[in-house]
Amino acid sequence: MICNERTEQALELDAIRKMLTARCRTQLGVRHFLELRPLEKHETLQRHQRLLRSYIAYREHYGELPWDNSLESVERLLGEAQETGLLTGQELLKIRRLLHVAEQLRKRIRALRDEYPDLQELGRALNDYGEDLQAHGILDDDGRLYDSASPRLAEIRGRLESMRRTTRSKGQRILSSPEIQQKLQERVLTLRDGRFAVLVRQEHAGTFPGIALERSGSGNSVYMEPKSLVPLNNSMALLQREEQQEERRILGKLTRRLIGRIAAIGRAEGVLGRLDGLYGAVDCILQSRWTIPELTEHSRIDLRNAVHPQLRTEPVPIDIHVGRGFGQLVITGPNTGGKTVALKTLGIALFLAWCGLPVPAAEGSVVGDFDRVEADIGDEQSIEQNLSTFSGHMTAMISILENATEHSLVLLDELGAGTDPQEGAAIGIAVLEELRRRGTRCVATTHHNPIKRYSLVTADVETASVEFNPDTLSPTYRLLIGIPGKSNALNIARKLGFPSHLLDEAVTHLEGEEGSIEELISELQEKQTSLNEREREVEERAAQARQMKENYEQKVHSLEEKKEAIIAGADRRAKRIVREAEEGARRLMKEMEEAGRAGSLQKARSEGSGGLKRVEKQIDQREDQRKTRKSSAGRGEAIGVGDRVRLVESKVEGEVERINNAEATVLVGGMRVQVPLKRLERQQQSGGQEGRRQERAPVHVQVARPAEQVPASLSVRGMNLAESIPLVEQYLDKAYRYGYDTVTIIHGRGKGILRKEVQKLCKQIPYVAEYRLGGPGEGGYGVTVVRFRR
């Protein structure tokens, strides 16, 4: 989409760009936004928007992509390096830092190519910078070359360090001399310009055996180089020169390498600037509640609750659209009512959307395919400047008419202004009619009644007005589409105390047709205001009713859950009591058998055991009914192929692949399991999916891996059933999601009751392929080895 310089100035897009730069983390993002231009093709816009959505999804799941807030632009450095052939260590560090983040980003995006394929839009422009970073590894974090940067540098620095030690040792002997000490300001050997020197009192400078280097800051002493250190200092100076030459040679080599990679480095800087721009865009969404608009291939724009992003006071959102139901919109109403702001808001939103950014509007806003946006927006000037104002408008209009097509959006402020009202209105109508014949989308503002009449009676042209409160003499800034506006000049004059007889005379001078139009407009506005008030009341009552319904449903749901929890808890306690009673009866029988008196209790035991079994069976039946009630089958909801489902009372989800009688084949984490329909709960389907179940391709559900470490075995030895069984069920779920093929449950030998319940649980879990007792060396009858389906 094209947005020329005149339109950018009319919409004040430079101010919008600067506002966006404040949301960036580095100068790379600032530069990205300052150079922001609309994209050329609709397909490119779709790709940029997918990237933004993918970036948001990544941030919500993983946090930020690799970044460093100290990043700087290196374009200027590389440009200077092409002339000088040399970059300093600190300058090379800036480039290394940028390449390090770019390489981290490239690797991260590559690792996410299956999960976030749209992020590849960033990664495609990045090269492999591994060798460049390796070459820069000879620099420390301060930009100084390591000794190992070259064998010669290591050798020079070794000699230099040895020479320093020798010089320092001789200097210390000089400082220890009693004759010298009395002439010193302080007994310290210091380095001045790479040469060892001592600080001598001013009065002894003439008699000290040495060379004066410079006066101290106080002026009371002089830095002097002892004569005995001059040869050593000279040798050090030569070695330092050799060191500098070798460092310059190495830095020059690194610089030449980077100059050869200047295009790849430029792409890295561009990608990182774009990434910082994405960060700023998300900040607009989070902090200012901007939204990503929906895209359509039609030349249409539809904004919901849109606001101008630069309004400082609490703005009044507007709904404005063109291209849906009508191709032109003519906005009328008094000055300072918000007409120009509405035009600019529309143009800014279109510009931002075509840059792949969110817009200052609510969800449901739609932006279509436009080849260009043209705008002629400017405040009316004084009477002395009317000629230049009109000439400027005409020049802009000529350019617009030369370029506008059926896929363009034209924004015209104060159409027909700057000249005689009748002539201006006639020219304005002619322009609107020409744009209408071309099919150009157009939004215009005007004060002229002939243009208002044109918008009322012409097909494909709609009228709108900015609402004005005549009682308070102030605009409400609300946009009313379908209702033309009136100037309210007479009402404002009357409220301000203009003489009544002059106002009456002014009314008589209004032509009959003009007066009737103003009366019609006034009546329409009053009716529209009344309807709007009623609509607001209905919406408020409907919202209250929806809220009451939601509260009621939540309370009912909460009560049902509490009821189910109480019953389930009671059943678990009853089941535990039954099992403890059985265990107690067995122990008693064993004692009786040992005492030889078991025969008389055999019948009683049989009858008691049968009663306990009946109680346990009733508990199991209630548990089965409870699970069935939670399932879709229990609620009377049909489950079909392609539905996403969850196993009742489990976190395991999958997709129905096939249904056979009362069982469904569910695809879970890449495996297929057979599950009764009465154990499945259908998850919420997105709109439009219900009628397309049969057409959907199978979805491979990835089960989330637990964050904490999961051991390969679980010991429940010594626990009762009420404690152990829930623990085993939770462990198996975590172990399956963690990725184990087999795990071991350690339950001990005992009477075998806990072993039977563990194996009974394994039989009910669909992702358990098989279970068996431990073999030799595995624990035998004291463990159950569980193998998962994969």
Secondary structure, 3 states (H helix, E strand, C coil): CEECHHHHHHHCHHHHHHHHHCCCCCHHHHHHHHCCCCCCCHHHHHHHHHHHHHHHHHHHHHCCCCCCCCCCCCHHHHHHHHHHCCCCHHHHHHHHHHHHHHHHHHHHHHHCCCCCHHHHHHHCCCCCCHHHHHHHHHECCCCCECHHHCHHHHHHHHHHHHHHHHHHHHHHHHHCCHHHHCCEEEEEEEEECCEEEEEEEHHHCCCCCEEEEEECCCCCEEEEEEHHHHHHHHHHHHHHHHHHHHHHHHHHHHHHHHHHCHHHHHHHHHHHHHHHHHHHHHHHHHHHCCECCEECCCCCEEEEEECCCCCCCCCCCEEEEECCCCCEEEEECCCCCCHHHHHHHHHHHHHHHCCCCCECCCCCCEECCCCEEEEECCCCCCHHHHHHHHHHHHHHHHHHHHHCCCCEEEEECCCCCCCCHHHHHHHHHHHHHHHHHHCCEEEEEECCHHHHHHHHHCCCEEEEEEEEECCCCEEEEEEEECCCCCCCHHHHHHHCCCCHHHHHHHHHHCCHHHHHHHHHHHHHHHHHHHHHHHHHHHHHHHHHHHHHHHHHHHHHHHHHHHHHHHHHHHHHHHHHHHHHHHHHHHHHHHHHHHHCCCHHHHHHHHHHHHHHHHHHHHHHHHHHHHHHHHCCCCCCCCCCCCCEEEECCCCCEEEEEEEECCEEEEEECCEEEEEEHHHEEECCCCCCCHHHHHHCCCCCCCCCCCCCCCCCEEECCCCCHHHHHHHHHHHHHHHHHHCCCEEEEECCCCCCHHHHHHHHHHHHCCCEEEEEECCCCCCHHHEEEEEECC
